[in-house]
Amino acid sequence: MELNTSAINTWCPGCSNFGILTAFKSAVSDLTAAREVAPENIAIFSGIGCHGKITEYLNLNSFTSLHGRAIPTAVGAKLANPKLKIIAFVGDGDVYAEGLDHLIHAAKKNSDITVVVHNNQVFALTTGQFTPTSPRGLKSKSSPEGSIEEPLNSLSLMLAAGASLVARSYAYEVKKTADIIKTAIKHKGFSLVEIIQPCVTFYDTRAAMKDKFYWLDDNYQTNNFTSALNKANEDSGKLPLGIFYQAEKPVFEDAV
């Protein structure tokens, strides 16, 4: 299917959002080609931020919500039409700040939606203020002497909240990101896929991130909650990537 639109892409040149867009298009193309998902049953949602433009660039049913409000609109759509495959694109400043209450409760209910978090650790659309995931000491327009806050451990929070699939990827690892998104969309229950994506304009972490990641290997057991929590809290100086946790749990919409 043709996923491109006529909208002019206004992301900055080199923006890592292009990697997320490419990965998502690849995932959707594979799922629809295999007839695992019907194109007309895909609905995408977004919040406010640079990530939110993604709905303009995808020829799919879409809804752009208010800041921090992509999750409740996505949950509402799933309740209204359980046949839909719902994907909500959100930003770290969008969903881990103003929208955090909605995110926690959607995970707690195990609503059957996929949440893709574009995590660049800054409010890029408003030119670089610090967010809940910014590292301590980050100098930004809202923290000129350096942030005094510790970053939110979002994956640990989602595991504690009850999410039935929790994963992390890197925007420039397009193929692996596409594979994780495919797994998340097919998963029945609440899926969170956090994608680390350097902001090339206001917080370019590409060089620092180059050797900071490692991928969970094939021996890692994704159905072990304790292992997932340990990985989410790991303090080895490197960030693990992959699917941390995946389990079958009762789904909110089925109960309703």
Backbone hydrogen bonds in HBPLUS format (Angstrom, degrees):
<---DONOR---> <-ACCEPTOR-->    atom                        ^
c    i                          cat <-CA-CA->   ^        H-A-AA   ^      H-
h    n   atom  resd res      DA  || num        DHA   H-A  angle D-A-AA Bond
n    s   type  num  typ     dist DA aas  dist angle  dist       angle   num
A0059-ASN N   A0003-LEU O   2.74 MM  56  4.68 151.8  1.82 126.6 134.1     1
A0015-CYS N   A0012-CYS O   3.00 MM   3  5.33 155.5  2.06 139.1 136.6     2
A0018-PHE N   A0015-CYS O   3.16 MM   3  6.00 161.8  2.19 118.7 122.7     3
A0019-GLY N   A0016-SER O   3.03 MM   3  5.27 130.3  2.29 101.3 113.3     4
A0020-ILE N   A0016-SER O   3.40 MM   4  6.88 150.6  2.49 142.6 149.7     5
A0021-LEU N   A0017-ASN O   2.87 MM   4  6.13 162.4  1.90 153.4 158.2     6
A0022-THR N   A0018-PHE O   2.91 MM   4  6.07 162.0  1.94 146.6 151.5     7
A0023-ALA N   A0019-GLY O   2.92 MM   4  6.06 159.1  1.96 144.3 150.5     8
A0024-PHE N   A0020-ILE O   2.90 MM   4  6.08 160.5  1.94 150.4 155.5     9
A0025-LYS N   A0021-LEU O   2.97 MM   4  6.17 164.2  1.99 151.5 155.9    10
A0026-SER N   A0022-THR O   2.97 MM   4  6.16 155.0  2.04 146.3 153.3    11
A0027-ALA N   A0023-ALA O   2.95 MM   4  6.21 156.7  2.00 147.4 153.7    12
A0028-VAL N   A0024-PHE O   2.89 MM   4  6.14 167.4  1.90 158.3 160.8    13
A0029-SER N   A0025-LYS O   2.88 MM   4  5.97 159.1  1.92 145.7 152.2    14
A0030-ASP N   A0026-SER O   2.99 MM   4  6.17 160.2  2.03 148.3 153.2    15
A0031-LEU N   A0027-ALA O   3.00 MM   4  6.20 162.4  2.03 150.0 154.9    16
A0032-THR N   A0028-VAL O   2.88 MM   4  5.99 162.2  1.91 153.8 158.3    17
A0033-ALA N   A0029-SER O   2.91 MM   4  5.89 155.9  1.97 143.6 151.0    18
A0034-ALA N   A0030-ASP O   3.05 MM   4  6.13 150.7  2.13 142.4 149.6    19
A0036-GLU N   A0031-LEU O   2.86 MM   5  5.21 149.4  1.96 167.3 167.0    20
A0037-VAL N   A0031-LEU O   3.34 MM   6  5.60 144.0  2.48 122.5 120.6    21
A0035-ARG N   A0032-THR O   3.01 MM   3  4.75 152.1  2.09  97.1 105.3    22
A0041-ASN N   A0038-ALA O   2.85 MM   3  5.34 154.8  1.91 117.9 126.4    23
A0042-ILE N   A0039-PRO O   3.18 MM   3  5.50 162.9  2.21 115.1 115.6    24
A0085-LYS N   A0041-ASN O   2.63 MM  44  5.94 163.1  1.66 167.4 171.4    25
A0043-ALA N   A0085-LYS O   2.98 MM  42  6.20 163.6  2.00 159.2 157.8    26
A0087-ILE N   A0043-ALA O   3.04 MM  44  6.43 160.3  2.08 158.0 162.2    27
A0044-ILE N   A0061-ASN O   2.84 MM  17  6.26 165.0  1.86 154.4 155.3    28
A0063-PHE N   A0044-ILE O   2.93 MM  19  6.47 133.7  2.15 147.9 161.4    29
A0045-PHE N   A0087-ILE O   2.85 MM  42  6.26 149.7  1.94 152.2 158.0    30
A0089-PHE N   A0045-PHE O   2.73 MM  44  5.96 174.2  1.73 151.7 149.7    31
A0046-SER N   A0063-PHE O   3.09 MM  17  6.63 138.0  2.28 155.1 159.9    32
A0065-SER N   A0046-SER O   2.85 MM  19  6.00 170.7  1.86 159.5 159.2    33
A0052-GLY N   A0049-GLY O   2.93 MM   3  5.29 134.6  2.14 108.0 120.1    34
A0053-LYS N   A0050-CYS O   3.33 MM   3  6.01 164.7  2.35 116.9 120.5    35
A0054-ILE N   A0051-HIS O   3.01 MM   3  5.93 170.3  2.02 129.8 133.0    36
A0056-GLU N   A0053-LYS O   2.87 MM   3  5.50 146.5  1.98 118.3 127.9    37
A0057-TYR N   A0054-ILE O   3.08 MM   3  5.28 141.9  2.23 102.6 113.3    38
A0060-LEU N   A0058-LEU O   2.82 MM   2  5.53 136.0  2.02 105.6  91.9    39
A0069-ARG N   A0066-LEU O   3.07 MM   3  5.23 165.9  2.09 128.5 127.4    40
A0074-ALA N   A0070-ALA O   2.97 MM   4  6.09 150.1  2.06 145.8 154.7    41
A0075-VAL N   A0071-ILE O   2.86 MM   4  6.12 163.6  1.89 162.3 166.5    42
A0076-GLY N   A0072-PRO O   2.96 MM   4  6.04 155.1  2.02 140.0 147.1    43
A0077-ALA N   A0073-THR O   3.01 MM   4  6.22 151.9  2.09 142.3 149.1    44
A0078-LYS N   A0074-ALA O   3.04 MM   4  6.31 155.1  2.10 148.2 154.8    45
A0079-LEU N   A0075-VAL O   2.98 MM   4  6.25 154.6  2.05 148.9 155.7    46
A0080-ALA N   A0076-GLY O   2.98 MM   4  6.18 153.0  2.05 144.7 152.1    47
A0081-ASN N   A0077-ALA O   2.92 MM   4  6.07 150.0  2.01 146.8 154.3    48
A0084-LEU N   A0081-ASN O   3.06 MM   3  5.94 168.1  2.08 129.5 132.7    49
A0114-THR N   A0086-ILE O   2.97 MM  28  6.18 160.8  2.01 148.1 154.5    50
A0088-ALA N   A0114-THR O   2.75 MM  26  6.17 163.3  1.78 164.4 170.1    51
A0116-VAL N   A0088-ALA O   2.80 MM  28  6.09 163.3  1.83 155.6 161.4    52
A0090-VAL N   A0116-VAL O   2.94 MM  26  6.18 165.1  1.96 158.0 158.7    53
A0118-HIS N   A0090-VAL O   2.72 MM  28  6.09 168.4  1.74 161.6 163.1    54
A0095-VAL N   A0091-GLY O   2.79 MM   4  5.87 170.9  1.80 160.7 160.3    55
A0092-ASP N   A0118-HIS O   3.18 MM  26  6.21 137.9  2.37 147.0 138.5    56
A0096-TYR N   A0092-ASP O   3.11 MM   4  5.37 147.5  2.22 125.7 135.4    57
A0099-GLY N   A0094-ASP O   3.17 MM   5  6.14 140.6  2.34 140.6 149.9    58
A0100-LEU N   A0097-ALA O   3.29 MM   3  5.44 171.8  2.30 113.3 114.9    59
A0103-LEU N   A0099-GLY O   3.14 MM   4  6.41 159.0  2.19 154.1 160.5    60
A0104-ILE N   A0100-LEU O   2.98 MM   4  6.19 167.3  2.00 157.9 159.8    61
A0105-HIS N   A0101-ASP O   3.16 MM   4  6.33 165.0  2.18 148.5 152.3    62
A0106-ALA N   A0102-HIS O   2.98 MM   4  6.11 152.1  2.06 148.1 155.7    63
A0107-ALA N   A0103-LEU O   3.06 MM   4  6.26 155.1  2.12 148.4 154.9    64
A0108-LYS N   A0104-ILE O   2.85 MM   4  6.07 157.2  1.90 147.1 154.4    65
A0109-LYS N   A0105-HIS O   2.96 MM   4  6.05 156.5  2.02 142.6 147.8    66
A0111-SER N   A0106-ALA O   3.13 MM   5  5.53 169.1  2.14 159.7 162.6    67
A0110-ASN N   A0107-ALA O   3.02 MM   3  4.89 138.8  2.19  95.5 108.1    68
A0252-PHE N   A0110-ASN O   3.39 MM 142  5.67 161.7  2.43 111.9 117.2    69
A0113-ILE N   A0111-SER O   2.84 MM   2  5.74 134.1  2.05 109.5  95.1    70
A0191-SER N   A0113-ILE O   2.99 MM  78  6.36 165.4  2.01 160.3 163.2    71
A0115-VAL N   A0191-SER O   2.74 MM  76  6.02 166.5  1.76 159.1 163.4    72
A0193-VAL N   A0115-VAL O   2.82 MM  78  6.15 168.8  1.83 168.8 171.2    73
A0117-VAL N   A0193-VAL O   2.88 MM  76  6.16 156.2  1.93 141.5 149.6    74
A0195-ILE N   A0117-VAL O   2.80 MM  78  5.85 173.2  1.80 164.0 165.1    75
A0119-ASN N   A0195-ILE O   2.94 MM  76  5.81 165.7  1.97 153.8 156.0    76
A0197-GLN N   A0119-ASN O   2.97 MM  78  5.69 169.1  1.98 135.0 134.9    77
A0123-PHE N   A0129-GLN O   2.80 MM   6  5.05 160.9  1.83 146.1 151.6    78
A0128-GLY N   A0123-PHE O   2.78 MM   5  5.03 151.7  1.85 137.9 140.0    79
A0127-THR N   A0124-ALA O   2.91 MM   3  4.79 153.9  1.98 112.6 111.5    80
A0134-SER N   A0131-THR O   3.12 MM   3  5.30 164.5  2.15 111.3 116.2    81
A0152-LEU N   A0132-PRO O   2.75 MM  20  5.60 163.3  1.78 148.9 154.8    82
A0138-LEU N   A0135-PRO O   3.16 MM   3  5.79 155.9  2.22 141.5 140.5    83
A0137-GLY N   A0147-SER O   2.74 MM  10  4.58 153.7  1.81 129.4 137.7    84
A0147-SER N   A0138-LEU O   2.86 MM   9  5.15 137.2  2.04 117.5 128.4    85
A0140-SER N   A0143-SER O   3.08 MM   3  4.83 155.4  2.14 101.8 108.8    86
A0143-SER N   A0140-SER O   3.13 MM   3  4.83 147.6  2.24  93.4 103.3    87
A0146-GLY N   A0143-SER O   2.89 MM   3  5.07 161.2  1.92 114.6 119.5    88
A0157-LEU N   A0153-ASN O   3.11 MM   4  6.33 155.6  2.17 148.2 155.5    89
A0158-MET N   A0154-SER O   2.97 MM   4  6.21 155.4  2.03 146.7 152.8    90
A0159-LEU N   A0155-LEU O   2.99 MM   4  6.20 155.0  2.05 147.8 154.3    91
A0160-ALA N   A0156-SER O   3.00 MM   4  6.21 162.6  2.03 148.2 153.0    92
A0161-ALA N   A0157-LEU O   2.89 MM   4  6.07 140.5  2.05 142.0 153.6    93
A0162-GLY N   A0158-MET O   3.20 MM   4  6.39 128.3  2.48 136.8 147.3    94
A0163-ALA N   A0158-MET O   3.08 MM   5  5.64 162.8  2.11 163.0 158.4    95
A0162-GLY N   A0159-LEU O   3.22 MM   3  5.39 142.8  2.36 100.0 110.1    96
A0247-ALA N   A0164-SER O   2.89 MM  83  5.29 149.7  1.99 152.5 157.7    97
A0165-LEU N   A0190-PHE O   3.08 MM  25  6.33 124.6  2.40 163.5 159.9    98
A0192-LEU N   A0165-LEU O   2.88 MM  27  6.16 159.5  1.92 146.8 152.3    99
A0166-VAL N   A0245-TYR O   2.98 MM  79  5.25 152.6  2.05 139.8 145.2   100
A0244-PHE N   A0166-VAL O   2.83 MM  78  5.61 137.6  2.01 145.1 158.8   101
A0245-TYR N   A0166-VAL O   3.26 MM  79  5.25 156.4  2.32 144.6 146.7   102
A0167-ALA N   A0192-LEU O   2.87 MM  25  6.21 149.4  1.96 162.1 170.1   103
A0194-GLU N   A0167-ALA O   2.95 MM  27  6.23 168.4  1.97 146.5 142.9   104
A0168-ARG N   A0242-GLY O   2.95 MM  74  5.42 157.4  2.00 148.1 154.1   105
A0242-GLY N   A0168-ARG O   2.79 MM  74  5.42 162.4  1.82 151.4 157.2   106
A0169-SER N   A0194-GLU O   2.81 MM  25  6.31 152.2  1.89 154.4 161.4   107
A0196-ILE N   A0169-SER O   2.89 MM  27  6.25 163.3  1.92 151.8 146.4   108
A0173-GLU N   A0170-TYR O   2.92 MM   3  5.48 161.3  1.95 121.6 127.9   109
A0171-ALA N   A0196-ILE O   2.95 MM  25  6.01 171.5  1.95 162.0 160.7   110
A0177-THR N   A0173-GLU O   2.92 MM   4  6.01 153.8  1.99 152.8 161.5   111
A0178-ALA N   A0174-VAL O   2.86 MM   4  6.06 156.5  1.92 150.9 157.0   112
A0179-ASP N   A0175-LYS O   3.04 MM   4  6.35 155.6  2.10 147.6 153.9   113
A0180-ILE N   A0176-LYS O   3.04 MM   4  6.28 156.9  2.09 147.0 152.6   114
A0181-ILE N   A0177-THR O   2.94 MM   4  6.17 162.0  1.98 152.3 157.4   115
A0182-LYS N   A0178-ALA O   2.95 MM   4  6.16 157.5  2.00 148.8 154.9   116
A0183-THR N   A0179-ASP O   3.08 MM   4  6.36 161.8  2.11 146.5 150.7   117
A0184-ALA N   A0180-ILE O   2.91 MM   4  6.17 156.7  1.97 150.1 157.0   118
A0185-ILE N   A0181-ILE O   2.90 MM   4  6.13 159.2  1.94 154.9 159.5   119
A0186-LYS N   A0182-LYS O   3.05 MM   4  6.27 159.4  2.10 151.7 157.0   120
A0187-HIS N   A0183-THR O   2.99 MM   4  6.07 131.8  2.23 140.0 152.7   121
A0199-CYS N   A0203-TYR O   3.28 MM   4  4.97 136.6  2.48 137.7 129.4   122
A0203-TYR N   A0199-CYS O   3.03 MM   4  4.97 145.7  2.15 129.7 138.7   123
A0209-MET N   A0205-THR O   2.80 MM   4  5.85 150.2  1.88 159.1 168.1   124
A0210-LYS N   A0206-ARG O   3.15 MM   4  6.09 124.1  2.48 139.1 150.9   125
A0210-LYS N   A0207-ALA O   3.35 MM   3  5.29 146.5  2.47  96.3 105.5   126
A0212-LYS N   A0209-MET O   3.06 MM   3  4.90 169.9  2.07 109.3 112.2   127
A0239-LEU N   A0212-LYS O   2.72 MM  27  6.13 152.0  1.79 156.9 164.4   128
A0214-TYR N   A0239-LEU O   3.09 MM  25  6.37 143.3  2.23 148.5 146.8   129
A0241-LEU N   A0214-TYR O   2.76 MM  27  5.99 139.5  1.92 152.3 160.1   130
A0216-LEU N   A0241-LEU O   2.89 MM  25  6.03 164.9  1.91 174.7 169.7   131
A0220-TYR N   A0217-ASP O   3.12 MM   3  5.69 161.8  2.15 115.3 120.9   132
A0224-ASN N   A0221-GLN O   3.41 MM   3  5.90 161.0  2.45 117.5 117.8   133
A0246-GLN N   A0222-THR O   2.84 MM  24  5.53 144.3  1.96 137.8 137.3   134
A0228-ALA N   A0224-ASN O   3.04 MM   4  6.29 156.1  2.10 149.3 156.5   135
A0229-LEU N   A0225-PHE O   2.91 MM   4  6.19 158.7  1.96 153.5 158.7   136
A0230-ASN N   A0226-THR O   2.93 MM   4  6.15 157.0  1.98 148.4 155.0   137
A0231-LYS N   A0227-SER O   2.92 MM   4  6.16 155.3  1.98 147.7 154.2   138
A0232-ALA N   A0228-ALA O   2.91 MM   4  6.16 155.8  1.97 147.9 154.9   139
A0233-ASN N   A0229-LEU O   3.01 MM   4  6.19 140.6  2.17 141.7 151.7   140
A0234-GLU N   A0231-LYS O   3.22 MM   3  4.94 161.0  2.25  98.7 104.2   141
A0255-ALA N   A0251-VAL O   3.22 MM   4  6.56 155.3  2.28 152.6 159.5   142
A0256-VAL N   A0252-PHE O   3.03 MM   4  6.35 152.3  2.11 150.7 158.9   143
